[in-house]
């Protein structure tokens, strides 16, 4: 048995998965917080799941280091560093939207290996949206993705990559924490309540709308925004009194 062997529940879920739907499949609605993915308990806890604080533990120090490198080591003007940082943040929101809409929502492959990857990337989250251990990217997903992204940014912007990458990392942190907040935060402000309803529309009413996680900006631009309304029956069935 491989150290990365998946649980029987995972295998059955992947086989039964029919793609991203407008709400979790009926068979999964009673299992609000998902299930164990890896058979190995150590890897399940430290590799396949992530506490919501984890993205901040690496992205905040990385952002500070990259801004220091840009402004002090490379002696770039602070106004240029600020502009490049904002470009990185804005660029991340577009990448976030593009990946979510066109990659994560692709139709399930008939190839089992690819199908497992698709279910890992996003299918699981749509079937079990409130699983608190898989709302922010666990190490098994975050590390390879950001190694590739870092190499791409360095290759594309050889003279300005530190400040741009700092903006991307900080934008990613906003994305991950906003995503967790929409599912498990205490939504008291108008903005918080709006973002909660905005994201729940995507999970429980129309999976082809509301692709932005950190903001609705690109949904407005690409016409995938729908005005949030009260919880649907599927949301109430999954979340009970927490549907709001």
MOZINOR-V269263 format. One line per field, one symbol per residue. psi: psi as a letter, one per 40 degrees, with the letter a starting at -180 (. if undefined). A space follows every 50 residues. Layout:
# MOZINOR-V269263
psi=???
This chain:
# MOZINOR-V269263
psi=hidfhiiddddddddeheihieiiideedegdfaihdidhdddddedeih ideddddddddddddddddddddefiiddddddddddddddddddddddd ddddeiihiehddddddddddddddddgdehdefdihidddddddddddd ddddddgdeedddddddddddddddddddddddeihgdiddddddddddd dddedhefifeiddiedddddefehihiaiiiddddddebeeh.
